[in-house]
Amino acid sequence: MGRLRGFAFDLDGTIWAGPTLLPGAGELVEGLRSEGLAVVFATNSSRHGARILADRLTAMGVRAGERDVLAAFDLVAEEITRRLGRVRVMALATPDMDELLAAAGHEVVGVDDWPRAQAVVVGNDPAFDFGRLRAASRAVAAGAAFFAVNMDPRYPVAADTFDPGCGALAEAVATAAEVRPIVIGKPFAPLFERTLERLGCSAGEAAMVGDSLGSDVDGARAMGMFTVWIDGRGEADRGDAARADMVARNLPELHRIWQNQRKISGMTPQPAQ
């Protein structure tokens, strides 16, 4: 680990679980920063953007500014613009998504106006119901471009408790419309590319720490990053464990491993630029 110059952390299930900061998160992040290492938080959040998430981290005791957080949520509007230009978009998400789309120059259309939609975005939608599913799937089947912030099936809200995630809702639309979505977040490359830019180091000098093998570990490994899987249940079989470069039960264990490896290597990495 002596060659690492930057660490990226997932949020849900890694740094926090719902309203609870997970043990050791603050100590690990500050320990890394005190050694001159860059730290960012790379999240598949489909409910809020970087500003709100950074404020939440700080309130929990982990110092974070808006530039310390990269959220898939924030990339949606510009990805739609890149592919389609400014268009009429229907969003199944929180009101924050409507604000993001409008600020980027897109026209936000309501569920009842689905025939006018040129694109449909699915995020975390607490108001999801049959009517919203019907409108979104009809719009997509009629030719509207289909975007999903992520395909995570669950959204952790507390230890061992979850809500259906963005991916669960997107799969419902995809099944009904018979169209697969364009996915913005992990494990796809765009969020990892932005993460490396923000860390200021190459993939081989950066670590991704997360609790999801499919989103965090597989996606980061495909980019050439060092991967750390937080196996909170301690139930990894040999095949699962082999998918990550390192497995830790929790953040305090990762902190101890990092400190021990640093002592053994005797190396002091150059800070990321």
C-alpha positions as CSV (number, residue, x, y, z in Angstrom):
1,M,0.0,0.0,0.0
2,G,3.0,2.3,0.2
3,R,2.6,3.4,-3.4
4,L,-1.0,4.7,-2.8
5,R,-1.4,8.5,-3.0
6,G,-5.2,8.7,-2.9
7,F,-8.2,7.0,-1.4
8,A,-11.8,7.1,-2.6
9,F,-14.6,5.9,-0.3
10,D,-18.1,4.8,-1.0
11,L,-20.6,6.4,1.4
12,D,-23.7,4.2,1.9
13,G,-22.7,1.1,3.8
14,T,-19.0,2.1,4.0
15,I,-18.8,5.6,5.7
16,W,-22.4,5.7,7.0
17,A,-25.5,3.6,7.3
18,G,-28.5,5.9,7.1
19,P,-28.2,8.5,9.8
20,T,-25.3,6.7,11.6
21,L,-21.6,7.3,11.0
22,L,-19.9,3.9,10.9
23,P,-17.2,3.2,13.5
24,G,-13.7,4.3,12.6
25,A,-14.7,6.4,9.6
26,G,-13.5,9.8,11.0
27,E,-10.3,8.4,12.4
28,L,-9.3,6.7,9.2
29,V,-10.1,9.7,6.9
30,E,-8.2,12.0,9.2
31,G,-5.3,9.6,9.5
32,L,-4.9,9.4,5.7
33,R,-5.1,13.1,5.3
34,S,-2.6,13.7,8.0
35,E,-0.1,11.7,5.9
36,G,-0.7,13.9,2.9
37,L,-3.0,11.5,1.1
38,A,-5.9,12.8,-1.0
39,V,-9.3,11.6,0.0
40,V,-12.6,11.8,-1.9
41,F,-16.0,10.3,-1.4
42,A,-17.4,8.6,-4.6
43,T,-21.0,7.7,-4.2
44,N,-23.8,6.3,-6.4
45,S,-26.2,8.6,-4.6
46,S,-29.4,9.1,-6.6
47,R,-31.1,11.2,-3.9
48,H,-28.8,14.2,-3.3
49,G,-25.8,15.9,-4.8
50,A,-22.4,16.7,-3.5
51,R,-23.2,19.8,-1.6
52,I,-25.9,18.2,0.6
53,L,-23.7,15.0,1.1
54,A,-20.7,17.1,2.1
55,D,-22.7,19.0,4.6
56,R,-24.0,15.8,6.1
57,L,-20.5,14.3,6.4
58,T,-19.3,17.4,8.2
59,A,-22.3,17.4,10.5
60,M,-21.3,13.8,11.4
61,G,-17.8,14.7,12.2
62,V,-16.0,14.0,8.9
63,R,-14.6,17.2,7.3
64,A,-15.8,17.5,3.7
65,G,-16.4,20.3,1.2
66,E,-18.4,20.0,-2.0
67,R,-15.3,19.2,-4.0
68,D,-14.5,16.3,-1.7
69,V,-17.7,14.5,-2.9
70,L,-18.4,13.0,-6.3
71,A,-22.0,11.9,-6.7
72,A,-23.6,10.1,-9.6
73,F,-26.6,12.3,-9.0
74,D,-24.6,15.3,-10.2
75,L,-23.5,13.8,-13.4
76,V,-27.0,13.0,-14.8
77,A,-27.9,16.3,-16.3
78,E,-24.6,16.8,-18.1
79,E,-24.7,13.2,-19.5
80,I,-28.1,13.8,-20.9
81,T,-26.8,17.1,-22.5
82,R,-23.7,15.3,-23.9
83,R,-25.9,12.7,-25.6
84,L,-29.0,14.5,-26.5
85,G,-28.5,18.3,-26.0
86,R,-31.1,20.1,-23.9
87,V,-34.3,18.2,-24.0
88,R,-37.6,17.5,-22.2
89,V,-37.0,15.2,-19.2
90,M,-39.3,13.3,-16.9
91,A,-37.6,12.3,-13.6
92,L,-38.6,9.6,-11.2
93,A,-36.6,11.0,-8.3
94,T,-36.5,13.5,-5.4
95,P,-37.3,17.2,-6.1
96,D,-33.6,17.9,-6.1
97,M,-33.3,16.1,-9.4
98,D,-35.9,18.4,-11.0
99,E,-33.8,21.4,-9.8
100,L,-30.6,19.9,-11.2
101,L,-32.1,19.2,-14.6
102,A,-33.7,22.7,-14.8
103,A,-30.4,24.4,-13.8
104,A,-28.7,22.5,-16.7
105,G,-31.2,23.9,-19.2
106,H,-33.5,20.9,-19.6
107,E,-37.3,21.3,-19.5
108,V,-38.7,19.1,-16.7
109,V,-42.1,17.5,-17.6
110,G,-44.5,15.9,-15.1
111,V,-45.7,12.3,-15.0
112,D,-49.0,13.3,-16.5
113,D,-47.2,14.8,-19.4
114,W,-45.2,11.7,-20.2
115,P,-45.9,11.7,-24.0
116,R,-43.8,14.9,-24.3
117,A,-40.7,13.4,-22.6
118,Q,-37.6,13.0,-24.7
119,A,-35.7,11.4,-21.8
120,V,-36.6,9.6,-18.6
121,V,-34.3,9.6,-15.5
122,V,-34.8,7.1,-12.7
123,G,-33.2,7.9,-9.3
124,N,-34.2,7.3,-5.7
125,D,-38.0,8.0,-5.8
126,P,-39.8,7.8,-2.4
127,A,-43.1,8.5,-4.3
128,F,-42.7,5.6,-6.7
129,D,-46.0,3.9,-7.4
130,F,-47.9,2.2,-10.2
131,G,-48.8,5.5,-11.9
132,R,-45.2,6.7,-12.1
133,L,-44.0,3.2,-13.3
134,R,-46.7,3.3,-16.0
135,A,-45.8,6.8,-17.2
136,A,-42.0,6.1,-17.3
137,S,-42.3,2.8,-19.0
138,R,-44.7,4.1,-21.6
139,A,-42.4,7.1,-22.3
140,V,-39.4,4.8,-22.7
141,A,-41.3,2.3,-24.9
142,A,-42.4,5.2,-27.1
143,G,-38.7,6.2,-27.7
144,A,-37.6,8.5,-24.8
145,A,-34.0,7.9,-23.9
146,F,-33.7,6.0,-20.6
147,F,-31.2,6.9,-17.9
148,A,-30.6,5.4,-14.4
149,V,-28.5,7.1,-11.8
150,N,-27.3,3.7,-10.7
151,M,-28.4,0.0,-10.6
152,D,-28.0,-0.6,-6.9
153,P,-30.9,-2.8,-5.8
154,R,-30.8,-1.6,-2.2
155,Y,-30.4,1.7,-0.3
156,P,-29.0,1.2,3.2
157,V,-31.0,3.2,5.8
158,A,-29.5,1.7,9.0
159,A,-27.5,-1.3,10.1
160,D,-29.0,-4.4,8.5
161,T,-32.0,-2.3,7.2
162,F,-32.6,-1.1,3.6
163,D,-35.1,0.5,1.3
164,P,-35.4,-0.5,-2.4
165,G,-32.7,1.3,-4.3
166,C,-32.6,3.1,-7.6
167,G,-31.7,-0.1,-9.4
168,A,-34.8,-1.8,-8.2
169,L,-37.0,1.0,-9.6
170,A,-35.0,1.2,-12.8
171,E,-35.4,-2.6,-13.3
172,A,-39.2,-2.2,-13.0
173,V,-39.2,0.4,-15.8
174,A,-36.8,-1.6,-17.9
175,T,-38.9,-4.7,-17.6
176,A,-42.1,-3.0,-18.5
177,A,-40.6,-0.9,-21.4
178,E,-38.3,-3.7,-22.6
179,V,-35.4,-1.2,-22.8
180,R,-32.2,-1.2,-20.8
181,P,-31.1,2.1,-19.2
182,I,-27.9,4.1,-19.7
183,V,-26.3,3.9,-16.3
184,I,-24.4,6.9,-14.8
185,G,-22.9,5.6,-11.6
186,K,-20.6,2.8,-10.5
187,P,-19.5,0.3,-11.8
188,F,-19.4,2.2,-15.0
189,A,-16.4,4.4,-15.9
190,P,-17.6,8.0,-15.7
191,L,-17.7,8.3,-11.9
192,F,-14.3,6.6,-11.5
193,E,-12.7,8.8,-14.2
194,R,-13.9,11.9,-12.3
195,T,-12.7,10.4,-9.0
196,L,-9.2,9.9,-10.3
197,E,-9.2,13.5,-11.7
198,R,-10.3,14.8,-8.3
199,L,-7.7,12.7,-6.4
200,G,-4.9,14.0,-8.8
201,C,-3.2,10.6,-9.2
202,S,-3.2,7.7,-11.6
203,A,-5.4,4.6,-11.2
204,G,-2.4,2.6,-10.0
205,E,-1.9,5.1,-7.2
206,A,-5.5,5.2,-6.0
207,A,-7.6,2.9,-3.8
208,M,-11.3,2.4,-3.9
209,V,-12.9,1.4,-0.6
210,G,-16.5,0.1,-0.6
211,D,-18.9,-2.5,0.6
212,S,-20.3,-3.5,-2.8
213,L,-18.4,-6.0,-4.9
214,G,-20.4,-5.3,-8.0
215,S,-20.4,-1.5,-7.9
216,D,-17.2,-0.5,-6.0
217,V,-14.8,-3.4,-6.3
218,D,-15.4,-4.7,-9.9
219,G,-15.8,-1.2,-11.3
220,A,-12.6,0.2,-9.7
221,R,-10.6,-2.9,-10.6
222,A,-11.6,-2.5,-14.2
223,M,-10.1,1.0,-14.0
224,G,-6.8,-0.4,-12.6
225,M,-7.4,1.0,-9.1
226,F,-6.4,-0.8,-5.8
227,T,-9.6,-2.2,-4.4
228,V,-10.6,-2.7,-0.7
229,W,-13.8,-4.6,0.0
230,I,-15.5,-3.9,3.3
231,D,-17.1,-7.3,4.1
232,G,-19.2,-6.1,7.1
233,R,-20.8,-9.5,7.6
234,G,-17.5,-11.5,7.4
235,E,-19.2,-14.0,5.2
236,A,-16.9,-13.8,2.1
237,D,-16.1,-17.0,0.3
238,R,-12.8,-17.5,-1.4
239,G,-14.2,-16.5,-4.8
240,D,-15.7,-13.2,-3.5
241,A,-12.5,-12.3,-1.6
242,A,-10.4,-12.9,-4.7
243,R,-12.3,-10.1,-6.5
244,A,-10.7,-7.5,-4.3
245,D,-7.1,-6.7,-3.6
246,M,-7.8,-6.5,0.1
247,V,-10.7,-7.5,2.3
248,A,-11.5,-5.9,5.7
249,R,-14.3,-6.5,8.1
250,N,-14.7,-2.8,8.9
251,L,-12.9,0.6,8.7
252,P,-11.0,0.2,12.0
253,E,-9.5,-3.1,10.7
254,L,-8.6,-1.3,7.4
255,H,-6.9,1.5,9.4
256,R,-4.8,-1.0,11.4
257,I,-3.8,-2.9,8.2
258,W,-2.8,0.4,6.5
259,Q,-0.8,1.5,9.5
260,N,1.0,-1.8,9.8
261,Q,1.8,-1.9,6.0
262,R,3.1,1.6,6.2
263,K,5.5,0.7,9.1
264,I,6.7,-2.4,7.2
265,S,7.3,-0.6,3.9
266,G,8.8,2.5,5.6
267,M,7.5,4.5,2.7
268,T,6.1,8.0,2.7
269,P,4.0,8.6,-0.4
270,Q,4.3,11.8,-2.3
271,P,1.1,13.8,-1.9
272,A,-1.4,13.9,-4.8
273,Q,-1.2,17.0,-6.9
